Amino acid sequence: MPFKTTCLYTFSFVFAFSFSICSAQIEIKSTPSWVTYQSYDKNPDIDLKEISYGLLTLLNDEQIHIPKKERYTRIVRKITDNVGVQEGSSISINYDPTYQQLLLHDITVFRNGKTINKLNINDFQSIRQESNAESYIYDGSLNAIANLADIRTGDILDYSYTIRGFNPIHRNHFSSGTSLNDFQPIGKINYTLISNKKLFYKTLNTDVAPTIDTYKGYKTYNWQTTITKAPKFEKNTPSWYFSYQNLFVTDFESWEAVVDWALNIYQDNITPSKSLQKKIEEIKNSSEYEGERILATLKFIQEDIRYLGLESGIGAYKPFSPNKVLEQRFGDCKDKSWLMVNMLRNMGIKAYPVLINTRYGESLHEFLPSPKVFDHVVVKVIDSTASNLFYDPTNSNQFGNHKSVAFPNYGKALVIKKGVMDLEQITSKSEDLVEVFDTYDLPKIGGPGILNSMTVYREAEADIMRARYKSRSISSLSKDFKSYYDNIYDGVEVLKDPIFDDDSLVNKIIVEESYKINDIWTPMVGEEKNIKVEFTPYNILDVFISPDEKNRNTPYALYYPTHRKHKITVKLPRRWRLGKENYNITSKNFDFSLHTKMNNARDILYINYEYQNKSSYVKPEDFKDFYKKIKEAEQIMAYYVYIPKDEAESNRFNLSDLDDDLVSGAATLFYWVIGIVGVIVIGLVAYAIGSNRNSK
């Protein structure tokens, strides 16, 4: 994670511990004179039934003196239930010791009309947080932690502190943001800014306006909300959607101003070292084709420069020199991207660093201009054909030609190039097609069946599967695949370990599997006298999401991009004739089709499914049509064959003895029925999503 992101949505202190304890200076100081005292109601009109974790926030007060580079925070919380004692007894304050100082002001407990002073500097210890260490990111920040003694249900804990120091990389620019409500009611929220510059501000989901005044020649901005209401959440809302009442503040006048700021960090005046120049020449001489040079550079940085982020202080924003990154053979996203940009530029290829937000890319335009809204850096390349190409050097195991390398659907981004004035929309060119070819051999009614499956992964889906099989043993993958089928059928046996065929030239992976399904014939629910064998397009169910309610006020998230085909061939144990079935469901957001046909000469049934999402989400105004169409698709998501159990056991008839005309008309007479049924997909989808989108 290269660029620090501003936490906009929570007022609770969430922390993770490492076992390395660092010494850091913490001082006790009086509350700064510029801070405006905020009163609060100890018993606000809030229904305690709406309070979670036994903690009611009575006051959340944040005041920032921008010229002084000081941020004052005061939190007042009431423990309403014994479950709140655990968290209510802990104070955790995060800061970066490379440019910040922590000043403690007050820790007071109010209990039964008594005031208890709990401020003791010896109760605090500074601990390295490194919450992103599992992602090989080390930011050097500290958590000042105190676990208070003798905290009880009914206590009100009031504590305040100031963090002095802004990251010098921002060059006296200021931008920030907060939320004016939370996931549960809050008694009062106060947010005050003292500024010597003009500030631009914007709110979402609220019309709360600031009170603007002056203080010692500075302009002050103050926002307040009381008895806040929690937002109404709906299932499956996209991660980029703003549910809270958000406030954004910045002194950047435009995205162009952010670009100008970033150009001072990504300075185009680097002379390659001998080692770097040698590598550049090596790649340049390896091919006369521009595309192959681009791809070779990407592959080198992806595979030979390991990912590791040392992001303390200005390191959260400023990349290491490309020479140093090559020398140390590691770097985070901004380091790897800046190295790739410089290598390509030295080959005469246009390349630029690109700032993105991996979560809020789709709604990035809702933010005010600020470098803090980005959390990732990638690369834009403009080749000699004027094609705009995007690459993520932090990915690995990517294949294909330079124009087909998969790039995530990050949404909008900011290209660091002189003259860029606005965000750029990045549209994924990948379909992420996955095709499954299943062949079921059913030699005997009521007996076991054999399933031979071949899955073809393309583009980004191939990259994901490649990373998976390269990092796992075949035996462990075989167990995972079997577990997947265990959620569909009973009595699954693995006949052979999966076989992987990786065609890197076209970025395609083929996986072959073989299983014996002992209990493929099962009693029909509600009609136990019949037994059936059912066929479901689990490849589609992995990405098929069916809503529970017809009405919607917020966007509804879809897997995107995704394109799935599932072709099922069934070798039946008897002959009969069946007509074709053709279903096509088209909507604004997805297409779904089911086509079946029977090869009467060979007793083979073909069932072909196809599903493709056209967008990453459903707009609220399109949701009713989406709901109707998705339910139609759900009703034809499974195909089954059934027969009375006693007929199967007695084997009293033999369809092969009948002539063709009688077979055609005798299907129902002899209880052979093939039909289409809806399936309850929630459980299967939950498993598929929970384990891995590409678990199969």
Secondary structure, 3 states (H helix, E strand, C coil): CCCCCCCCCCCCCCCCCCCCECCCCEEECCCCCCCCCCCCCCCCCCCHHHCCCCEEEEEEEEEEECCCCEEEEEEEEEECCHHHHHHHCEEEEEECCCCCEEEEEEEEEEECCEEEECCCHHHEEEEECCCCHHHCEECCCEEEEEECCCCCCCCEEEEEEEEECCCHHHCCCCEEEEECCCCCCCCEEEEEEEECCCCEEEEECCCCCCEEEEECCEEEEEEEEECCCCCCCCCCCCCCCCCCCEEEEECCCCHHHHHHHHHCCCCCCCCCCHHHHHHHHHHHHHCCCHHHHHHHHHHHHHHHCEECEECCHHHHCCCCCHHHHHHHCEECHHHHHHHHHHHHHCCCCEEEEEEECCCCHHHHHHCCCCHHHCCEEEEEEECCCCCEEEECCCCCCCCCCCCCCCCCCCEEEEECCCCCCCCEEECCCCCCEEEEEEEEECCCCCCCEEEEEEEEEECHHHHHHHHHHHHCCHHHHHHHHHHHHHCCCCCEEEEEEEEEEEECCCCEEEEEEEEEECCCCEEECCEEEEEEEEECCHHHHCCCCCCCCCCCCCCEECCCCCEEEEEEEEECCCCCCCCCEEEEEECCCEEEEEEEEEECCCCEEEEEEEEEECCCEECHHHHHHHHHHHHHHHHCCEEEEEEEHHHHHHCCCCHHHCCHHHHHHCCCCCCCEEEEECCCCHHHHHHHHHHCCCCC
